[in-house]
Amino acid sequence: MVGAGVSLFLMVAVLALGSIFLKKIPMAVLLLISSFAGALIGGFGFPLRHFVEGSQLFLMLMLTVATGMLFMSVLKENGALDLLTAGIVKTFYRSPTLLLIFLMFMIMLPAMLSGSAPASVLSTGVMVAPILMRMGVPKAETASIIAMGSLYGMIAPPVNVPAMLIGTGVYMPYEGFALPLLILTVPTAVFSVLYIGRRHIKSIDKETALSGIELDPAVKDGLIIHTPLFFVIAFMLLKSYFPQIDTGTPLVFFAGTIMALFTGKKIRFLATAKKSMTGAIEIMALFAAVGTLIQVMTMTGARGLMVVAALSMSGALLYIAIAVLSPIVGGLLMPFGAAGVLGIPLVMAFSDRDAIWITSALTLLLGVGALLPPTAVSGLFASQALKVQKYGDVLRICALPALLTLAVGIAVLIFI
């Protein structure tokens, strides 16, 4: 049996080399190959039980993503999202700055509700993208705005899955996070969309911006059609302050979906559900593969090695390591996996500080990993959705907002 360090190095090497030379292989498969390589060199052979257990590690999150994307798909098909988007354009088209900001919030919404960045990319992201491009924003910049919006939505309240995972590991309830997370995400999201998109917009022609939104004349705007969305948002906010009423996020989305079937125009539910699951399956496969990798890292001692390394650092070295490692590990294991591996020991390293603010800042830092390969769950999905050929272009455009996000997170760790 070899050391945990060797096993960790091999898993990272397999992922890195596979990402470079085996680009046609899905990332979930590469993660499973990396897990097998780590288990094999660690002397555990093929631990089937651990592979099965690991694949279920994020089962609740997988159900949340599936039901969340179904909910957003139904809202899109029944006309509710089109009406909401058209209303934003009609209200703010005279002010490109305000319109960009509200479109950014629209992009963030599904991730805020489901806790998953790809949910934003694949629902409101692809719906807002044509509007942005008709306003004059180039394709790569549009993909970058969607990538940053889905990233911030994943970290914003009411659902921040990395914070929930960290809280579970340190026995801290998911309560009181709404205000810190809003303070951390809203200003950075506003800066990002204005920095990336504002200089490309001279003026906005309302009819041109609205031309990509297909409004059904039979669907009338009003309170009733938006009731399912209001219900889900209100319930998510309430359960963050009154956890005793929490029925589980998937059930909330399912209830919202049933309500949405009776508002707006009639839809073919089975066809909509099939289309929704087609978009969700790749994300769910990533969650299963990352869970397996974390399970193998725990079994071989690689996870413990990272924990000990995190707890042994102090002073400036600790902050530098966090700024560098958080996005890298977030890119390797997704922010959710990184929260379980790296987030928990880092919160313990700041045990003398306000745990809610520290956890909020760490999730923001880990969230930047959603832009970084090999997983890049916001950046790559946005690039693929808009058919941007070179992901490096999107990464370059997002560089300054990402660095600012890291700076904000580190500043909170230092001064709170």
C-alpha positions in Angstrom: 0.0 0.0 0.0 1.4 3.4 -1.0 1.1 6.7 0.8 -2.0 9.0 0.6 0.2 11.6 -1.1 1.0 9.3 -4.0 -2.6 8.2 -4.4 -3.7 11.9 -4.4 -1.0 12.8 -6.9 -2.1 10.0 -9.2 -5.7 10.9 -9.1 -5.0 14.6 -10.0 -2.5 13.5 -12.7 -5.1 11.2 -14.3 -7.7 14.0 -14.3 -5.2 16.5 -15.7 -3.9 14.3 -18.5 -7.3 13.0 -19.3 -8.7 16.6 -19.6 -5.9 17.4 -22.0 -5.6 14.3 -24.2 -9.0 12.6 -23.9 -11.3 15.6 -24.4 -14.0 13.4 -26.0 -14.5 11.3 -22.9 -17.2 12.8 -20.6 -15.8 14.4 -17.4 -17.9 12.1 -15.2 -16.1 9.1 -16.8 -12.7 10.7 -16.3 -13.5 11.2 -12.6 -14.5 7.5 -12.3 -11.2 6.5 -14.0 -9.3 8.7 -11.6 -11.1 7.2 -8.6 -10.3 3.7 -9.8 -6.6 4.6 -10.3 -6.4 6.1 -6.8 -8.0 3.0 -5.2 -5.8 0.7 -7.2 -2.5 2.3 -6.3 -3.7 2.7 -2.8 -3.9 -1.1 -2.5 -7.7 -1.4 -2.4 -8.3 -2.9 -5.8 -11.8 -2.2 -7.1 -13.8 -1.3 -4.0 -17.3 -1.8 -5.4 -19.1 -0.9 -2.2 -17.2 2.4 -1.9 -18.0 3.2 -5.5 -21.7 2.6 -4.9 -21.8 4.5 -1.6 -19.8 7.4 -3.2 -22.1 7.7 -6.1 -25.0 8.3 -3.7 -23.1 11.0 -1.7 -24.9 13.8 -3.4 -28.2 12.0 -3.9 -30.3 14.8 -2.4 -28.6 17.4 -4.5 -29.1 15.2 -7.6 -32.8 15.1 -6.8 -32.8 18.8 -6.2 -31.2 19.5 -9.6 -33.6 17.1 -11.3 -36.8 18.6 -9.8 -35.4 22.2 -10.0 -34.7 21.9 -13.7 -38.2 20.3 -14.2 -39.8 23.2 -12.4 -37.9 25.8 -14.4 -38.7 23.9 -17.7 -42.4 23.8 -16.9 -42.3 27.6 -16.2 -40.5 28.1 -19.5 -43.0 26.0 -21.4 -46.1 27.5 -19.8 -45.0 31.0 -20.7 -44.2 32.3 -17.1 -40.5 32.9 -17.7 -41.1 34.5 -21.1 -43.6 36.9 -19.5 -41.2 37.7 -16.7 -38.3 38.3 -19.0 -40.4 40.4 -21.4 -41.6 42.5 -18.4 -38.0 43.2 -17.4 -37.1 44.3 -20.9 -40.1 46.5 -21.3 -39.5 48.1 -17.9 -35.8 48.8 -18.2 -35.0 49.0 -21.9 -34.3 52.8 -21.6 -31.5 52.1 -19.1 -29.0 49.5 -20.4 -27.3 49.5 -17.0 -30.5 48.5 -15.1 -31.6 46.1 -17.8 -28.2 44.3 -17.6 -28.5 44.1 -13.8 -32.0 42.6 -13.8 -31.1 40.2 -16.6 -28.2 39.1 -14.4 -30.6 38.4 -11.5 -32.8 36.5 -13.9 -29.9 34.3 -14.8 -29.1 33.7 -11.2 -32.6 32.8 -10.2 -32.7 29.0 -10.9 -29.3 28.5 -9.2 -30.5 30.5 -6.2 -33.5 28.2 -5.9 -31.8 24.8 -6.7 -28.2 25.4 -5.6 -26.9 24.2 -8.9 -25.0 26.5 -11.4 -25.9 24.4 -14.5 -29.6 24.8 -13.7 -29.2 28.5 -14.4 -27.2 27.9 -17.5 -29.6 25.5 -19.0 -32.8 27.4 -18.2 -32.8 31.2 -17.9 -29.3 31.4 -19.2 -30.1 30.1 -22.6 -33.3 32.2 -22.6 -31.5 35.5 -21.7 -28.6 34.8 -24.1 -30.4 35.9 -27.3 -31.6 39.1 -25.7 -28.0 40.0 -24.6 -26.7 39.3 -28.1 -29.4 41.4 -29.7 -28.4 44.2 -27.4 -24.9 44.0 -28.9 -23.1 41.8 -26.4 -20.7 39.4 -28.3 -21.2 35.6 -28.0 -18.1 35.0 -25.8 -19.0 37.9 -23.5 -22.6 36.6 -23.3 -21.4 33.1 -22.3 -19.2 34.8 -19.7 -22.1 36.7 -18.2 -24.1 33.5 -18.0 -21.2 31.7 -16.4 -20.7 34.4 -13.7 -24.4 34.7 -13.1 -24.8 30.9 -12.6 -21.8 31.0 -10.3 -23.2 33.8 -8.1 -26.7 32.2 -8.1 -25.2 29.0 -6.8 -23.7 30.9 -3.8 -26.6 33.3 -3.2 -29.5 32.5 -0.9 -31.9 30.9 -0.3 -30.1 27.6 -1.3 -26.3 27.4 -0.9 -25.5 23.7 -1.0 -21.7 24.1 -0.1 -22.7 26.0 3.0 -25.2 23.3 3.9 -22.5 20.6 3.5 -20.0 22.6 5.6 -22.7 23.2 8.2 -23.4 19.4 8.4 -19.8 18.7 8.9 -19.3 21.2 11.8 -22.8 20.7 13.3 -24.0 24.2 12.4 -27.6 24.7 11.3 -28.2 26.5 7.9 -29.7 29.6 9.5 -28.8 33.2 9.3 -26.9 32.9 6.0 -29.3 35.0 3.8 -27.9 38.5 4.6 -24.1 37.6 4.5 -24.6 35.7 1.2 -26.5 38.6 -0.4 -23.9 41.1 0.7 -21.2 38.9 -0.9 -22.9 38.0 -4.1 -25.1 40.9 -5.3 -22.4 43.6 -5.6 -20.0 41.2 -7.3 -22.7 40.0 -9.7 -23.6 43.6 -10.5 -20.0 44.5 -11.1 -19.4 41.4 -13.3 -22.3 42.0 -15.7 -21.6 45.7 -16.1 -17.8 45.1 -16.5 -18.4 42.4 -19.1 -21.4 43.7 -21.0 -22.0 47.4 -20.5 -19.3 48.7 -22.9 -20.8 46.8 -25.8 -24.3 48.4 -25.5 -24.9 51.9 -27.0 -28.7 51.9 -26.9 -31.5 49.3 -26.8 -34.3 48.9 -29.3 -37.2 47.4 -27.4 -38.7 45.5 -30.3 -35.3 44.0 -31.3 -34.7 42.9 -27.7 -38.1 41.4 -27.5 -38.0 39.7 -30.8 -36.4 36.6 -29.4 -39.2 36.1 -26.8 -42.1 34.1 -28.1 -45.1 35.4 -26.1 -48.4 33.4 -26.5 -51.3 35.8 -26.9 -53.4 33.4 -24.9 -51.1 33.7 -21.9 -51.9 36.8 -19.8 -49.5 38.4 -17.4 -50.6 38.7 -13.8 -50.3 37.3 -10.4 -51.8 33.8 -11.1 -49.2 32.7 -13.7 -46.3 33.7 -11.4 -47.9 32.1 -8.3 -45.7 28.9 -8.5 -42.5 30.9 -8.6 -43.6 33.1 -5.7 -44.6 30.0 -3.8 -41.2 28.3 -4.2 -39.2 31.4 -3.4 -41.3 32.2 -0.3 -41.1 28.6 1.0 -37.3 28.5 0.4 -36.9 31.7 2.4 -39.2 30.6 5.2 -37.5 27.3 5.7 -34.1 28.9 6.1 -35.5 30.7 9.1 -37.9 28.0 10.3 -36.2 24.7 9.5 -38.9 22.8 11.3 -41.2 23.3 8.2 -38.5 22.0 5.8 -40.1 19.2 3.7 -37.0 18.8 1.5 -36.2 21.0 -1.5 -37.1 18.4 -4.1 -40.6 18.2 -2.7 -41.0 22.0 -2.8 -40.0 22.0 -6.5 -42.4 19.2 -7.2 -45.2 21.1 -5.5 -44.3 24.2 -7.6 -44.3 22.1 -10.7 -47.8 20.8 -10.0 -49.0 24.3 -9.4 -47.4 25.5 -12.7 -49.3 22.9 -14.7 -52.5 24.7 -13.9 -51.3 28.2 -14.6 -50.3 29.6 -18.0 -50.8 27.7 -21.2 -51.2 23.9 -21.3 -48.1 21.9 -21.9 -47.1 18.3 -22.8 -45.8 17.4 -19.4 -44.1 14.1 -20.3 -42.3 15.7 -23.3 -41.2 18.6 -21.1 -40.0 16.2 -18.3 -38.0 14.2 -20.9 -36.4 17.3 -22.3 -35.6 18.5 -18.7 -34.0 15.2 -17.7 -31.9 15.2 -20.9 -30.3 18.4 -19.7 -30.0 17.3 -16.1 -28.5 13.9 -16.6 -24.9 15.1 -17.4 -25.0 17.2 -14.2 -26.3 14.3 -12.1 -23.6 12.1 -13.5 -20.9 14.6 -12.5 -22.3 14.7 -8.9 -22.2 10.9 -8.8 -18.7 10.7 -10.1 -17.4 13.5 -7.7 -19.0 11.7 -4.8 -17.2 8.5 -5.8 -13.9 10.4 -6.0 -14.4 11.9 -2.5 -15.2 8.4 -1.1 -12.0 7.0 -2.6 -10.0 10.0 -1.3 -11.4 9.3 2.2 -10.6 5.6 1.9 -7.0 6.1 0.7 -6.2 8.9 3.2 -5.9 11.6 0.6 -8.8 13.6 2.1 -7.2 13.3 5.6 -3.9 14.6 4.2 -5.6 17.7 2.8 -7.4 18.3 6.2 -4.1 18.0 8.1 -2.4 20.4 5.7 -5.2 22.9 6.0 -5.2 22.9 9.8 -1.4 23.1 10.0 -1.2 26.5 8.2 -1.5 29.9 9.9 -1.1 33.6 9.2 -0.5 34.9 5.7 0.4 31.4 4.4 -3.2 30.3 5.3 -4.8 33.1 3.3 -2.6 32.6 0.3 -3.2 28.8 0.4 -7.0 29.4 0.6 -7.0 31.9 -2.3 -5.0 29.5 -4.5 -6.4 26.1 -3.5 -10.1 26.9 -3.0 -10.8 27.6 -6.8 -8.5 24.8 -7.9 -10.1 22.2 -5.6 -13.5 23.6 -6.6 -12.6 23.0 -10.2 -11.5 19.5 -9.5 -14.3 18.4 -7.2 -16.9 21.0 -8.0 -17.8 23.5 -5.2 -20.0 20.9 -3.6 -17.3 18.3 -3.3 -14.7 20.9 -2.3 -16.9 22.1 0.5 -16.9 18.6 2.0 -13.2 18.0 1.5 -11.7 21.5 2.1 -14.4 23.7 3.5 -15.0 21.8 6.7 -11.4 21.9 8.0 -11.0 25.5 6.9 -14.0 26.5 9.0 -12.4 24.7 11.9 -9.2 26.7 11.3 -11.2 29.9 11.9 -13.0 28.6 14.9 -12.5 31.9 16.8 -14.4 33.9 14.1 -18.1 34.3 13.1 -18.8 30.9 11.7 -21.6 32.1 9.4 -19.5 34.8 7.7 -16.5 32.5 7.5 -18.6 29.8 5.9 -20.2 32.3 3.5 -16.9 33.6 2.4 -15.4 30.1 1.9 -18.4 29.1 -0.3 -17.7 32.2 -2.4 -14.1 31.2 -2.8 -14.9 27.6 -3.6 -17.6 28.8 -6.1 -14.9 30.4 -8.3 -13.9 26.8 -9.0 -17.1 26.5 -11.1 -15.1 28.4 -13.8 -12.0 26.2 -13.7 -11.4 22.8 -15.5 -11.7 19.9 -15.3 -15.4 20.2 -14.1 -16.1 24.0 -14.7 -19.8 23.4 -14.0 -20.8 27.0 -14.9 -18.1 28.0 -17.4 -18.1 24.9 -19.6 -21.8 24.5 -19.6 -22.3 28.2 -20.6 -19.7 27.8 -23.4 -21.3 24.6 -24.7 -24.8 26.1 -24.5 -23.7 29.1 -26.7 -21.4 27.0 -28.9 -18.3 29.1 -28.0 -15.4 27.2 -29.6 -12.6 28.2 -27.3 -13.3 28.0 -23.5 -10.1 30.0 -23.0 -11.9 33.1 -24.4 -14.6 32.8 -21.7 -12.1 32.1 -19.0 -10.1 35.2 -20.0 -13.1 37.4 -20.0 -14.1 36.1 -16.5 -10.6 36.6 -15.1 -11.1 40.0 -13.5 -14.5 39.4 -12.0 -13.2 36.0 -10.6 -10.1 37.7 -9.1 -12.4 40.3 -7.5 -14.6 37.6 -6.1 -11.5 35.9 -4.6 -10.4 39.2 -3.1 -13.8 39.8 -1.5 -13.8 36.4 0.0 -10.3 36.7 1.4 -11.1 40.2 2.7 -14.0 38.8 4.7 -11.7 36.0 6.1 -9.1 38.6 7.2 -11.3 41.3 8.6 -14.5 39.6 10.0 
